[in-house]
């Protein structure tokens, strides 16, 4: 199933029952959901920690500024990650 491209005005958020937290044993960032756990890298954590009502465009702009990265390349990477998590029903778009 192909997910449509995510627009800059989309407001990504965690799906119902999904939590972003730090694993107390490993100290790594994880997504917890009823069926399991997903270990996140630092980049994924930075993106998901901003999925709190901000638009995709705002998230990309903040990350590009903070990490002095090319916003076009960054936008593509953020969209890819969020699309993957949306397919897995861990992220919703408003």
PDB file of N, CA, C and O in Angstrom:
ATOM      1  N   UNK A   1       0.841  -1.181   0.000  1.00  0.00           N
ATOM      2  CA  UNK A   1       0.000   0.000   0.000  1.00  0.00           C
ATOM      3  C   UNK A   1       0.885   1.243   0.000  1.00  0.00           C
ATOM      4  O   UNK A   1       1.753   1.383   0.862  1.00  0.00           O
ATOM      5  N   UNK A   2       0.679   2.127  -0.938  1.00  0.00           N
ATOM      6  CA  UNK A   2       1.472   3.347  -1.052  1.00  0.00           C
ATOM      7  C   UNK A   2       0.771   4.483  -0.306  1.00  0.00           C
ATOM      8  O   UNK A   2      -0.434   4.690  -0.449  1.00  0.00           O
ATOM      9  N   UNK A   3       1.550   5.210   0.490  1.00  0.00           N
ATOM     10  CA  UNK A   3       1.033   6.352   1.236  1.00  0.00           C
ATOM     11  C   UNK A   3       1.302   7.605   0.420  1.00  0.00           C
ATOM     12  O   UNK A   3       2.398   7.772  -0.115  1.00  0.00           O
ATOM     13  N   UNK A   4       0.318   8.483   0.320  1.00  0.00           N
ATOM     14  CA  UNK A   4       0.478   9.729  -0.433  1.00  0.00           C
ATOM     15  C   UNK A   4       1.565  10.590   0.200  1.00  0.00           C
ATOM     16  O   UNK A   4       1.832  10.501   1.398  1.00  0.00           O
ATOM     17  N   UNK A   5       2.183  11.421  -0.628  1.00  0.00           N
ATOM     18  CA  UNK A   5       3.220  12.328  -0.143  1.00  0.00           C
ATOM     19  C   UNK A   5       2.649  13.228   0.949  1.00  0.00           C
ATOM     20  O   UNK A   5       1.493  13.647   0.888  1.00  0.00           O
ATOM     21  N   UNK A   6       3.457  13.507   1.917  1.00  0.00           N
ATOM     22  CA  UNK A   6       3.035  14.327   3.056  1.00  0.00           C
ATOM     23  C   UNK A   6       3.283  15.792   2.720  1.00  0.00           C
ATOM     24  O   UNK A   6       4.391  16.166   2.335  1.00  0.00           O
ATOM     25  N   UNK A   7       2.259  16.616   2.864  1.00  0.00           N
ATOM     26  CA  UNK A   7       2.392  18.036   2.545  1.00  0.00           C
ATOM     27  C   UNK A   7       3.063  18.795   3.687  1.00  0.00           C
ATOM     28  O   UNK A   7       3.105  18.331   4.826  1.00  0.00           O
ATOM     29  N   UNK A   8       3.584  19.970   3.352  1.00  0.00           N
ATOM     30  CA  UNK A   8       4.230  20.827   4.365  1.00  0.00           C
ATOM     31  C   UNK A   8       3.256  21.271   5.444  1.00  0.00           C
ATOM     32  O   UNK A   8       3.674  21.572   6.562  1.00  0.00           O
ATOM     33  N   UNK A   9       1.964  21.318   5.132  1.00  0.00           N
ATOM     34  CA  UNK A   9       0.979  21.786   6.107  1.00  0.00           C
ATOM     35  C   UNK A   9       0.436  20.668   6.999  1.00  0.00           C
ATOM     36  O   UNK A   9      -0.336  20.932   7.920  1.00  0.00           O
ATOM     37  N   UNK A  10       0.839  19.418   6.729  1.00  0.00           N
ATOM     38  CA  UNK A  10       0.392  18.297   7.561  1.00  0.00           C
ATOM     39  C   UNK A  10       0.962  18.444   8.963  1.00  0.00           C
ATOM     40  O   UNK A  10       2.077  18.931   9.152  1.00  0.00           O
ATOM     41  N   UNK A  11       0.185  18.017   9.932  1.00  0.00           N
ATOM     42  CA  UNK A  11       0.606  18.053  11.332  1.00  0.00           C
ATOM     43  C   UNK A  11       0.752  16.619  11.830  1.00  0.00           C
ATOM     44  O   UNK A  11      -0.221  16.012  12.277  1.00  0.00           O
ATOM     45  N   UNK A  12       1.982  16.070  11.753  1.00  0.00           N
ATOM     46  CA  UNK A  12       2.171  14.694  12.196  1.00  0.00           C
ATOM     47  C   UNK A  12       2.111  14.574  13.711  1.00  0.00           C
ATOM     48  O   UNK A  12       2.508  15.484  14.439  1.00  0.00           O
ATOM     49  N   UNK A  13       1.611  13.447  14.165  1.00  0.00           N
ATOM     50  CA  UNK A  13       1.546  13.166  15.589  1.00  0.00           C
ATOM     51  C   UNK A  13       1.589  11.674  15.807  1.00  0.00           C
ATOM     52  O   UNK A  13       1.382  10.896  14.876  1.00  0.00           O
ATOM     53  N   UNK A  14       1.855  11.278  17.019  1.00  0.00           N
ATOM     54  CA  UNK A  14       1.881   9.860  17.340  1.00  0.00           C
ATOM     55  C   UNK A  14       0.459   9.314  17.314  1.00  0.00           C
ATOM     56  O   UNK A  14      -0.480   9.987  17.738  1.00  0.00           O
ATOM     57  N   UNK A  15       0.309   8.100  16.819  1.00  0.00           N
ATOM     58  CA  UNK A  15      -0.996   7.451  16.768  1.00  0.00           C
ATOM     59  C   UNK A  15      -1.462   7.109  18.193  1.00  0.00           C
ATOM     60  O   UNK A  15      -0.669   7.074  19.134  1.00  0.00           O
ATOM     61  N   UNK A  16      -2.736   6.865  18.317  1.00  0.00           N
ATOM     62  CA  UNK A  16      -3.312   6.514  19.617  1.00  0.00           C
ATOM     63  C   UNK A  16      -2.619   5.266  20.168  1.00  0.00           C
ATOM     64  O   UNK A  16      -2.460   4.269  19.463  1.00  0.00           O
ATOM     65  N   UNK A  17      -2.215   5.337  21.418  1.00  0.00           N
ATOM     66  CA  UNK A  17      -1.557   4.216  22.069  1.00  0.00           C
ATOM     67  C   UNK A  17      -0.056   4.158  21.878  1.00  0.00           C
ATOM     68  O   UNK A  17       0.592   3.246  22.391  1.00  0.00           O
ATOM     69  N   UNK A  18       0.518   5.115  21.147  1.00  0.00           N
ATOM     70  CA  UNK A  18       1.958   5.141  20.882  1.00  0.00           C
ATOM     71  C   UNK A  18       2.598   6.220  21.754  1.00  0.00           C
ATOM     72  O   UNK A  18       2.089   7.337  21.857  1.00  0.00           O
ATOM     73  N   UNK A  19       3.716   5.869  22.376  1.00  0.00           N
ATOM     74  CA  UNK A  19       4.422   6.832  23.235  1.00  0.00           C
ATOM     75  C   UNK A  19       5.890   6.898  22.846  1.00  0.00           C
ATOM     76  O   UNK A  19       6.508   5.885  22.521  1.00  0.00           O
ATOM     77  N   UNK A  20       6.433   8.102  22.884  1.00  0.00           N
ATOM     78  CA  UNK A  20       7.857   8.344  22.665  1.00  0.00           C
ATOM     79  C   UNK A  20       8.491   8.480  24.039  1.00  0.00           C
ATOM     80  O   UNK A  20       8.080   9.326  24.834  1.00  0.00           O
ATOM     81  N   UNK A  21       9.492   7.649  24.324  1.00  0.00           N
ATOM     82  CA  UNK A  21      10.152   7.763  25.620  1.00  0.00           C
ATOM     83  C   UNK A  21      11.559   7.194  25.560  1.00  0.00           C
ATOM     84  O   UNK A  21      11.968   6.604  24.560  1.00  0.00           O
ATOM     85  N   UNK A  22      12.285   7.383  26.645  1.00  0.00           N
ATOM     86  CA  UNK A  22      13.636   6.851  26.780  1.00  0.00           C
ATOM     87  C   UNK A  22      13.532   5.530  27.541  1.00  0.00           C
ATOM     88  O   UNK A  22      12.945   5.478  28.622  1.00  0.00           O
ATOM     89  N   UNK A  23      14.102   4.463  26.976  1.00  0.00           N
ATOM     90  CA  UNK A  23      14.092   3.162  27.630  1.00  0.00           C
ATOM     91  C   UNK A  23      14.956   3.226  28.877  1.00  0.00           C
ATOM     92  O   UNK A  23      16.125   3.607  28.811  1.00  0.00           O
ATOM     93  N   UNK A  24      14.383   2.852  30.010  1.00  0.00           N
ATOM     94  CA  UNK A  24      15.100   2.977  31.279  1.00  0.00           C
ATOM     95  C   UNK A  24      16.297   2.027  31.375  1.00  0.00           C
ATOM     96  O   UNK A  24      17.247   2.312  32.104  1.00  0.00           O
ATOM     97  N   UNK A  25      16.267   0.927  30.667  1.00  0.00           N
ATOM     98  CA  UNK A  25      17.366  -0.032  30.719  1.00  0.00           C
ATOM     99  C   UNK A  25      18.526   0.368  29.815  1.00  0.00           C
ATOM    100  O   UNK A  25      19.679   0.399  30.244  1.00  0.00           O
ATOM    101  N   UNK A  26      18.207   0.673  28.552  1.00  0.00           N
ATOM    102  CA  UNK A  26      19.259   0.962  27.573  1.00  0.00           C
ATOM    103  C   UNK A  26      19.600   2.443  27.465  1.00  0.00           C
ATOM    104  O   UNK A  26      20.691   2.798  27.019  1.00  0.00           O
ATOM    105  N   UNK A  27      18.665   3.313  27.873  1.00  0.00           N
ATOM    106  CA  UNK A  27      18.869   4.748  27.731  1.00  0.00           C
ATOM    107  C   UNK A  27      18.614   5.248  26.318  1.00  0.00           C
ATOM    108  O   UNK A  27      18.874   6.411  26.009  1.00  0.00           O
ATOM    109  N   UNK A  28      18.103   4.363  25.454  1.00  0.00           N
ATOM    110  CA  UNK A  28      17.836   4.734  24.065  1.00  0.00           C
ATOM    111  C   UNK A  28      16.407   5.212  23.901  1.00  0.00           C
ATOM    112  O   UNK A  28      15.512   4.828  24.654  1.00  0.00           O
ATOM    113  N   UNK A  29      16.212   6.054  22.904  1.00  0.00           N
ATOM    114  CA  UNK A  29      14.890   6.565  22.577  1.00  0.00           C
ATOM    115  C   UNK A  29      14.103   5.464  21.871  1.00  0.00           C
ATOM    116  O   UNK A  29      14.622   4.784  20.986  1.00  0.00           O
ATOM    117  N   UNK A  30      12.833   5.298  22.278  1.00  0.00           N
ATOM    118  CA  UNK A  30      11.993   4.250  21.702  1.00  0.00           C
ATOM    119  C   UNK A  30      10.575   4.754  21.498  1.00  0.00           C
ATOM    120  O   UNK A  30      10.129   5.705  22.140  1.00  0.00           O
ATOM    121  N   UNK A  31       9.879   4.088  20.585  1.00  0.00           N
ATOM    122  CA  UNK A  31       8.440   4.253  20.435  1.00  0.00           C
ATOM    123  C   UNK A  31       7.818   3.000  21.030  1.00  0.00           C
ATOM    124  O   UNK A  31       8.120   1.883  20.610  1.00  0.00           O
ATOM    125  N   UNK A  32       6.956   3.197  22.003  1.00  0.00           N
ATOM    126  CA  UNK A  32       6.230   2.071  22.601  1.00  0.00           C
ATOM    127  C   UNK A  32       4.826   2.053  22.040  1.00  0.00           C
ATOM    128  O   UNK A  32       4.182   3.096  21.921  1.00  0.00           O
ATOM    129  N   UNK A  33       4.352   0.872  21.696  1.00  0.00           N
ATOM    130  CA  UNK A  33       2.976   0.709  21.228  1.00  0.00           C
ATOM    131  C   UNK A  33       2.489  -0.645  21.728  1.00  0.00           C
ATOM    132  O   UNK A  33       3.304  -1.483  22.115  1.00  0.00           O
ATOM    133  N   UNK A  34       1.185  -0.875  21.727  1.00  0.00           N
ATOM    134  CA  UNK A  34       0.656  -2.092  22.354  1.00  0.00           C
ATOM    135  C   UNK A  34       1.278  -3.395  21.848  1.00  0.00           C
ATOM    136  O   UNK A  34       1.407  -4.345  22.620  1.00  0.00           O
ATOM    137  N   UNK A  35       1.661  -3.463  20.588  1.00  0.00           N
ATOM    138  CA  UNK A  35       2.210  -4.698  20.040  1.00  0.00           C
ATOM    139  C   UNK A  35       3.726  -4.792  20.137  1.00  0.00           C
ATOM    140  O   UNK A  35       4.298  -5.827  19.796  1.00  0.00           O
ATOM    141  N   UNK A  36       4.386  -3.735  20.595  1.00  0.00           N
ATOM    142  CA  UNK A  36       5.834  -3.823  20.646  1.00  0.00           C
ATOM    143  C   UNK A  36       6.546  -2.520  20.919  1.00  0.00           C
ATOM    144  O   UNK A  36       6.016  -1.590  21.527  1.00  0.00           O
ATOM    145  N   UNK A  37       7.787  -2.499  20.435  1.00  0.00           N
ATOM    146  CA  UNK A  37       8.676  -1.369  20.681  1.00  0.00           C
ATOM    147  C   UNK A  37       9.549  -1.163  19.442  1.00  0.00           C
ATOM    148  O   UNK A  37       9.955  -2.126  18.792  1.00  0.00           O
ATOM    149  N   UNK A  38       9.831   0.096  19.125  1.00  0.00           N
ATOM    150  CA  UNK A  38      10.732   0.436  18.026  1.00  0.00           C
ATOM    151  C   UNK A  38      11.842   1.303  18.598  1.00  0.00           C
ATOM    152  O   UNK A  38      11.583   2.360  19.173  1.00  0.00           O
ATOM    153  N   UNK A  39      13.083   0.848  18.435  1.00  0.00           N
ATOM    154  CA  UNK A  39      14.226   1.642  18.875  1.00  0.00           C
ATOM    155  C   UNK A  39      14.503   2.701  17.820  1.00  0.00           C
ATOM    156  O   UNK A  39      14.525   2.403  16.626  1.00  0.00           O
ATOM    157  N   UNK A  40      14.714   3.933  18.258  1.00  0.00           N
ATOM    158  CA  UNK A  40      14.909   5.056  17.346  1.00  0.00           C
ATOM    159  C   UNK A  40      16.353   5.532  17.352  1.00  0.00           C
ATOM    160  O   UNK A  40      17.042   5.461  18.370  1.00  0.00           O
ATOM    161  N   UNK A  41      16.799   6.018  16.202  1.00  0.00           N
ATOM    162  CA  UNK A  41      18.101   6.679  16.194  1.00  0.00           C
ATOM    163  C   UNK A  41      17.887   8.134  16.621  1.00  0.00           C
ATOM    164  O   UNK A  41      16.752   8.570  16.814  1.00  0.00           O
ATOM    165  N   UNK A  42      18.965   8.866  16.763  1.00  0.00           N
ATOM    166  CA  UNK A  42      18.886  10.248  17.240  1.00  0.00           C
ATOM    167  C   UNK A  42      18.057  11.136  16.306  1.00  0.00           C
ATOM    168  O   UNK A  42      17.304  11.999  16.757  1.00  0.00           O
ATOM    169  N   UNK A  43      18.210  10.911  15.005  1.00  0.00           N
ATOM    170  CA  UNK A  43      17.479  11.706  14.020  1.00  0.00           C
ATOM    171  C   UNK A  43      15.977  11.496  14.151  1.00  0.00           C
ATOM    172  O   UNK A  43      15.209  12.458  14.179  1.00  0.00           O
ATOM    173  N   UNK A  44      15.564  10.239  14.230  1.00  0.00           N
ATOM    174  CA  UNK A  44      14.137   9.930  14.375  1.00  0.00           C
ATOM    175  C   UNK A  44      13.583  10.532  15.666  1.00  0.00           C
ATOM    176  O   UNK A  44      12.464  11.044  15.688  1.00  0.00           O
ATOM    177  N   UNK A  45      14.362  10.469  16.727  1.00  0.00           N
ATOM    178  CA  UNK A  45      13.912  11.063  17.991  1.00  0.00           C
ATOM    179  C   UNK A  45      13.721  12.572  17.850  1.00  0.00           C
ATOM    180  O   UNK A  45      12.728  13.121  18.328  1.00  0.00           O
ATOM    181  N   UNK A  46      14.669  13.240  17.195  1.00  0.00           N
ATOM    182  CA  UNK A  46      14.562  14.695  17.001  1.00  0.00           C
ATOM    183  C   UNK A  46      13.314  15.056  16.204  1.00  0.00           C
ATOM    184  O   UNK A  46      12.642  16.042  16.510  1.00  0.00           O
ATOM    185  N   UNK A  47      13.005  14.264  15.190  1.00  0.00           N
ATOM    186  CA  UNK A  47      11.814  14.525  14.379  1.00  0.00           C
ATOM    187  C   UNK A  47      10.557  14.280  15.196  1.00  0.00           C
ATOM    188  O   UNK A  47       9.680  15.141  15.264  1.00  0.00           O
ATOM    189  N   UNK A  48      10.464  13.110  15.818  1.00  0.00           N
ATOM    190  CA  UNK A  48       9.234  12.743  16.537  1.00  0.00           C
ATOM    191  C   UNK A  48       8.987  13.603  17.767  1.00  0.00           C
ATOM    192  O   UNK A  48       7.836  13.808  18.154  1.00  0.00           O
ATOM    193  N   UNK A  49      10.034  14.104  18.381  1.00  0.00           N
ATOM    194  CA  UNK A  49       9.839  14.965  19.557  1.00  0.00           C
ATOM    195  C   UNK A  49       9.198  16.296  19.168  1.00  0.00           C
ATOM    196  O   UNK A  49       8.678  17.011  20.026  1.00  0.00           O
ATOM    197  N   UNK A  50       9.235  16.629  17.877  1.00  0.00           N
ATOM    198  CA  UNK A  50       8.622  17.869  17.391  1.00  0.00           C
ATOM    199  C   UNK A  50       7.214  17.644  16.824  1.00  0.00           C
ATOM    200  O   UNK A  50       6.562  18.597  16.396  1.00  0.00           O
ATOM    201  N   UNK A  51       6.753  16.412  16.820  1.00  0.00           N
ATOM    202  CA  UNK A  51       5.413  16.101  16.295  1.00  0.00           C
ATOM    203  C   UNK A  51       4.376  16.343  17.383  1.00  0.00           C
ATOM    204  O   UNK A  51       3.754  15.415  17.899  1.00  0.00           O
ATOM    205  N   UNK A  52       4.211  17.609  17.711  1.00  0.00           N
ATOM    206  CA  UNK A  52       3.358  18.017  18.826  1.00  0.00           C
ATOM    207  C   UNK A  52       2.361  19.095  18.412  1.00  0.00           C
ATOM    208  O   UNK A  52       1.956  19.931  19.220  1.00  0.00           O
ATOM    209  N   UNK A  53       1.973  19.059  17.136  1.00  0.00           N
ATOM    210  CA  UNK A  53       1.059  20.074  16.627  1.00  0.00           C
ATOM    211  C   UNK A  53       1.709  20.990  15.609  1.00  0.00           C
ATOM    212  O   UNK A  53       1.022  21.745  14.921  1.00  0.00           O
ATOM    213  N   UNK A  54       3.030  20.931  15.508  1.00  0.00           N
ATOM    214  CA  UNK A  54       3.736  21.721  14.498  1.00  0.00           C
ATOM    215  C   UNK A  54       3.507  21.097  13.123  1.00  0.00           C
ATOM    216  O   UNK A  54       3.284  19.892  13.004  1.00  0.00           O
ATOM    217  N   UNK A  55       3.565  21.927  12.098  1.00  0.00           N
ATOM    218  CA  UNK A  55       3.432  21.410  10.733  1.00  0.00           C
ATOM    219  C   UNK A  55       4.750  20.768  10.298  1.00  0.00           C
ATOM    220  O   UNK A  55       5.803  21.006  10.890  1.00  0.00           O
ATOM    221  N   UNK A  56       4.664  19.960   9.261  1.00  0.00           N
ATOM    222  CA  UNK A  56       5.866  19.349   8.714  1.00  0.00           C
ATOM    223  C   UNK A  56       6.846  20.437   8.281  1.00  0.00           C
ATOM    224  O   UNK A  56       8.049  20.319   8.514  1.00  0.00           O
ATOM    225  N   UNK A  57       6.335  21.491   7.654  1.00  0.00           N
ATOM    226  CA  UNK A  57       7.193  22.599   7.234  1.00  0.00           C
ATOM    227  C   UNK A  57       7.920  23.244   8.396  1.00  0.00           C
ATOM    228  O   UNK A  57       9.101  23.575   8.285  1.00  0.00           O
ATOM    229  N   UNK A  58       7.225  23.427   9.515  1.00  0.00           N
ATOM    230  CA  UNK A  58       7.857  24.011  10.708  1.00  0.00           C
ATOM    231  C   UNK A  58       8.931  23.083  11.269  1.00  0.00           C
ATOM    232  O   UNK A  58      10.003  23.533  11.674  1.00  0.00           O
ATOM    233  N   UNK A  59       8.634  21.790  11.290  1.00  0.00           N
ATOM    234  CA  UNK A  59       9.592  20.812  11.814  1.00  0.00           C
ATOM    235  C   UNK A  59      10.863  20.827  10.969  1.00  0.00           C
ATOM    236  O   UNK A  59      11.971  20.878  11.505  1.00  0.00           O
ATOM    237  N   UNK A  60      10.701  20.784   9.655  1.00  0.00           N
ATOM    238  CA  UNK A  60      11.854  20.778   8.750  1.00  0.00           C
ATOM    239  C   UNK A  60      12.660  22.068   8.910  1.00  0.00           C
ATOM    240  O   UNK A  60      13.889  22.031   8.967  1.00  0.00           O
ATOM    241  N   UNK A  61      11.977  23.192   8.982  1.00  0.00           N
ATOM    242  CA  UNK A  61      12.654  24.488   9.121  1.00  0.00           C
ATOM    243  C   UNK A  61      13.479  24.531  10.416  1.00  0.00           C
ATOM    244  O   UNK A  61      14.626  24.977  10.407  1.00  0.00           O
ATOM    245  N   UNK A  62      12.895  24.071  11.522  1.00  0.00           N
ATOM    246  CA  UNK A  62      13.599  24.058  12.810  1.00  0.00           C
ATOM    247  C   UNK A  62      14.831  23.153  12.754  1.00  0.00           C
ATOM    248  O   UNK A  62      15.910  23.529  13.212  1.00  0.00           O
ATOM    249  N   UNK A  63      14.657  21.959  12.188  1.00  0.00           N
ATOM    250  CA  UNK A  63      15.781  21.024  12.110  1.00  0.00           C
ATOM    251  C   UNK A  63      16.880  21.549  11.197  1.00  0.00           C
ATOM    252  O   UNK A  63      18.062  21.429  11.520  1.00  0.00           O
ATOM    253  N   UNK A  64      16.502  22.132  10.056  1.00  0.00           N
ATOM    254  CA  UNK A  64      17.491  22.674   9.118  1.00  0.00           C
ATOM    255  C   UNK A  64      18.298  23.787   9.777  1.00  0.00           C
ATOM    256  O   UNK A  64      19.512  23.879   9.592  1.00  0.00           O
ATOM    257  N   UNK A  65      17.622  24.623  10.539  1.00  0.00           N
ATOM    258  CA  UNK A  65      18.307  25.715  11.229  1.00  0.00           C
ATOM    259  C   UNK A  65      19.214  25.183  12.331  1.00  0.00           C
ATOM    260  O   UNK A  65      20.368  25.595  12.448  1.00  0.00           O
ATOM    261  N   UNK A  66      18.686  24.262  13.139  1.00  0.00           N
ATOM    262  CA  UNK A  66      19.448  23.733  14.270  1.00  0.00           C
ATOM    263  C   UNK A  66      20.692  22.966  13.823  1.00  0.00           C
ATOM    264  O   UNK A  66      21.746  23.071  14.450  1.00  0.00           O
ATOM    265  N   UNK A  67      20.573  22.201  12.747  1.00  0.00           N
ATOM    266  CA  UNK A  67      21.687  21.359  12.297  1.00  0.00           C
ATOM    267  C   UNK A  67      22.400  21.905  11.066  1.00  0.00           C
ATOM    268  O   UNK A  67      23.264  21.239  10.495  1.00  0.00           O
ATOM    269  N   UNK A  68      22.035  23.123  10.657  1.00  0.00           N
ATOM    270  CA  UNK A  68      22.651  23.776   9.499  1.00  0.00           C
ATOM    271  C   UNK A  68      22.679  22.830   8.303  1.00  0.00           C
ATOM    272  O   UNK A  68      23.720  22.614   7.682  1.00  0.00           O
ATOM    273  N   UNK A  69      21.499  22.268   7.995  1.00  0.00           N
ATOM    274  CA  UNK A  69      21.354  21.299   6.910  1.00  0.00           C
ATOM    275  C   UNK A  69      20.524  21.889   5.777  1.00  0.00           C
ATOM    276  O   UNK A  69      19.780  22.850   5.974  1.00  0.00           O
ATOM    277  N   UNK A  70      20.658  21.308   4.597  1.00  0.00           N
ATOM    278  CA  UNK A  70      19.864  21.704   3.442  1.00  0.00           C
ATOM    279  C   UNK A  70      18.410  21.304   3.687  1.00  0.00           C
ATOM    280  O   UNK A  70      18.113  20.126   3.888  1.00  0.00           O
ATOM    281  N   UNK A  71      17.518  22.271   3.671  1.00  0.00           N
ATOM    282  CA  UNK A  71      16.120  21.994   4.021  1.00  0.00           C
ATOM    283  C   UNK A  71      15.421  21.095   3.008  1.00  0.00           C
ATOM    284  O   UNK A  71      14.530  20.336   3.388  1.00  0.00           O
ATOM    285  N   UNK A  72      15.800  21.156   1.722  1.00  0.00           N
ATOM    286  CA  UNK A  72      15.168  20.290   0.721  1.00  0.00           C
ATOM    287  C   UNK A  72      15.518  18.823   0.950  1.00  0.00           C
ATOM    288  O   UNK A  72      14.643  17.958   0.915  1.00  0.00           O
ATOM    289  N   UNK A  73      16.788  18.548   1.181  1.00  0.00           N
ATOM    290  CA  UNK A  73      17.217  17.174   1.449  1.00  0.00           C
ATOM    291  C   UNK A  73      16.626  16.683   2.763  1.00  0.00           C
ATOM    292  O   UNK A  73      16.186  15.538   2.875  1.00  0.00           O
ATOM    293  N   UNK A  74      16.623  17.553   3.738  1.00  0.00           N
ATOM    294  CA  UNK A  74      16.075  17.205   5.046  1.00  0.00           C
ATOM    295  C   UNK A  74      14.578  16.910   4.948  1.00  0.00           C
ATOM    296  O   UNK A  74      14.098  15.956   5.559  1.00  0.00           O
ATOM    297  N   UNK A  75      13.842  17.708   4.196  1.00  0.00           N
ATOM    298  CA  UNK A  75      12.400  17.503   4.031  1.00  0.00           C
ATOM    299  C   UNK A  75      12.119  16.136   3.440  1.00  0.00           C
ATOM    300  O   UNK A  75      11.179  15.461   3.857  1.00  0.00           O
ATOM    301  N   UNK A  76      12.919  15.724   2.479  1.00  0.00           N
ATOM    302  CA  UNK A  76      12.745  14.408   1.863  1.00  0.00           C
ATOM    303  C   UNK A  76      12.965  13.291   2.881  1.00  0.00           C
ATOM    304  O   UNK A  76      12.194  12.333   2.927  1.00  0.00           O
ATOM    305  N   UNK A  77      14.005  13.412   3.688  1.00  0.00           N
ATOM    306  CA  UNK A  77      14.296  12.400   4.705  1.00  0.00           C
ATOM    307  C   UNK A  77      13.207  12.337   5.768  1.00  0.00           C
ATOM    308  O   UNK A  77      12.809  11.253   6.192  1.00  0.00           O
ATOM    309  N   UNK A  78      12.727  13.502   6.197  1.00  0.00           N
ATOM    310  CA  UNK A  78      11.665  13.552   7.210  1.00  0.00           C
ATOM    311  C   UNK A  78      10.397  12.919   6.656  1.00  0.00           C
ATOM    312  O   UNK A  78       9.746  12.135   7.347  1.00  0.00           O
ATOM    313  N   UNK A  79      10.038  13.247   5.423  1.00  0.00           N
ATOM    314  CA  UNK A  79       8.851  12.653   4.787  1.00  0.00           C
ATOM    315  C   UNK A  79       8.968  11.134   4.695  1.00  0.00           C
ATOM    316  O   UNK A  79       8.013  10.411   4.977  1.00  0.00           O
ATOM    317  N   UNK A  80      10.153  10.655   4.296  1.00  0.00           N
ATOM    318  CA  UNK A  80      10.365   9.204   4.182  1.00  0.00           C
ATOM    319  C   UNK A  80      10.170   8.514   5.527  1.00  0.00           C
ATOM    320  O   UNK A  80       9.499   7.485   5.611  1.00  0.00           O
ATOM    321  N   UNK A  81      10.764   9.087   6.587  1.00  0.00           N
ATOM    322  CA  UNK A  81      10.648   8.471   7.906  1.00  0.00           C
ATOM    323  C   UNK A  81       9.203   8.471   8.393  1.00  0.00           C
ATOM    324  O   UNK A  81       8.707   7.460   8.891  1.00  0.00           O
ATOM    325  N   UNK A  82       8.523   9.627   8.245  1.00  0.00           N
ATOM    326  CA  UNK A  82       7.138   9.710   8.696  1.00  0.00           C
ATOM    327  C   UNK A  82       6.224   8.810   7.867  1.00  0.00           C
ATOM    328  O   UNK A  82       5.280   8.233   8.405  1.00  0.00           O
ATOM    329  N   UNK A  83       6.490   8.683   6.572  1.00  0.00           N
ATOM    330  CA  UNK A  83       5.694   7.794   5.728  1.00  0.00           C
ATOM    331  C   UNK A  83       5.847   6.349   6.175  1.00  0.00           C
ATOM    332  O   UNK A  83       4.872   5.599   6.218  1.00  0.00           O
ATOM    333  N   UNK A  84       7.072   5.960   6.507  1.00  0.00           N
ATOM    334  CA  UNK A  84       7.304   4.600   6.993  1.00  0.00           C
ATOM    335  C   UNK A  84       6.528   4.354   8.288  1.00  0.00           C
ATOM    336  O   UNK A  84       5.875   3.321   8.434  1.00  0.00           O
ATOM    337  N   UNK A  85       6.598   5.287   9.215  1.00  0.00           N
ATOM    338  CA  UNK A  85       5.890   5.123  10.483  1.00  0.00           C
ATOM    339  C   UNK A  85       4.376   5.199  10.289  1.00  0.00           C
ATOM    340  O   UNK A  85       3.627   4.558  11.027  1.00  0.00           O
ATOM    341  N   UNK A  86       3.921   5.972   9.308  1.00  0.00           N
ATOM    342  CA  UNK A  86       2.488   6.039   9.011  1.00  0.00           C
ATOM    343  C   UNK A  86       2.014   4.689   8.461  1.00  0.00           C
ATOM    344  O   UNK A  86       0.945   4.212   8.843  1.00  0.00           O
ATOM    345  N   UNK A  87       2.787   4.079   7.582  1.00  0.00           N
ATOM    346  CA  UNK A  87       2.441   2.749   7.050  1.00  0.00           C
ATOM    347  C   UNK A  87       2.326   1.719   8.169  1.00  0.00           C
ATOM    348  O   UNK A  87       1.506   0.803   8.109  1.00  0.00           O
ATOM    349  N   UNK A  88       3.164   1.889   9.189  1.00  0.00           N
ATOM    350  CA  UNK A  88       3.178   0.959  10.322  1.00  0.00           C
ATOM    351  C   UNK A  88       2.131   1.340  11.379  1.00  0.00           C
ATOM    352  O   UNK A  88       2.030   0.707  12.430  1.00  0.00           O
ATOM    353  N   UNK A  89       1.365   2.380  11.076  1.00  0.00           N
ATOM    354  CA  UNK A  89       0.293   2.882  11.950  1.00  0.00           C
ATOM    355  C   UNK A  89       0.798   3.382  13.310  1.00  0.00           C
ATOM    356  O   UNK A  89       0.112   3.257  14.324  1.00  0.00           O
ATOM    357  N   UNK A  90       2.011   3.951  13.311  1.00  0.00           N
ATOM    358  CA  UNK A  90       2.584   4.524  14.507  1.00  0.00           C
ATOM    359  C   UNK A  90       2.486   6.042  14.540  1.00  0.00           C
ATOM    360  O   UNK A  90       2.625   6.666  15.591  1.00  0.00           O
ATOM    361  N   UNK A  91       2.244   6.624  13.367  1.00  0.00           N
ATOM    362  CA  UNK A  91       2.107   8.075  13.230  1.00  0.00           C
ATOM    363  C   UNK A  91       0.835   8.368  12.465  1.00  0.00           C
ATOM    364  O   UNK A  91       0.472   7.644  11.538  1.00  0.00           O
ATOM    365  N   UNK A  92       0.156   9.447  12.864  1.00  0.00           N
ATOM    366  CA  UNK A  92      -1.032   9.914  12.143  1.00  0.00           C
ATOM    367  C   UNK A  92      -0.757  11.311  11.636  1.00  0.00           C
ATOM    368  O   UNK A  92       0.088  12.027  12.173  1.00  0.00           O
ATOM    369  N   UNK A  93      -1.481  11.696  10.593  1.00  0.00           N
ATOM    370  CA  UNK A  93      -1.344  13.037  10.029  1.00  0.00           C
ATOM    371  C   UNK A  93      -2.669  13.753  10.141  1.00  0.00           C
ATOM    372  O   UNK A  93      -3.722  13.200   9.826  1.00  0.00           O
ATOM    373  N   UNK A  94      -2.602  14.996  10.595  1.00  0.00           N
ATOM    374  CA  UNK A  94      -3.811  15.803  10.747  1.00  0.00           C
ATOM    375  C   UNK A  94      -3.789  16.905   9.713  1.00  0.00           C
ATOM    376  O   UNK A  94      -4.715  17.715   9.653  1.00  0.00           O
TER     377      UNK A  94
END
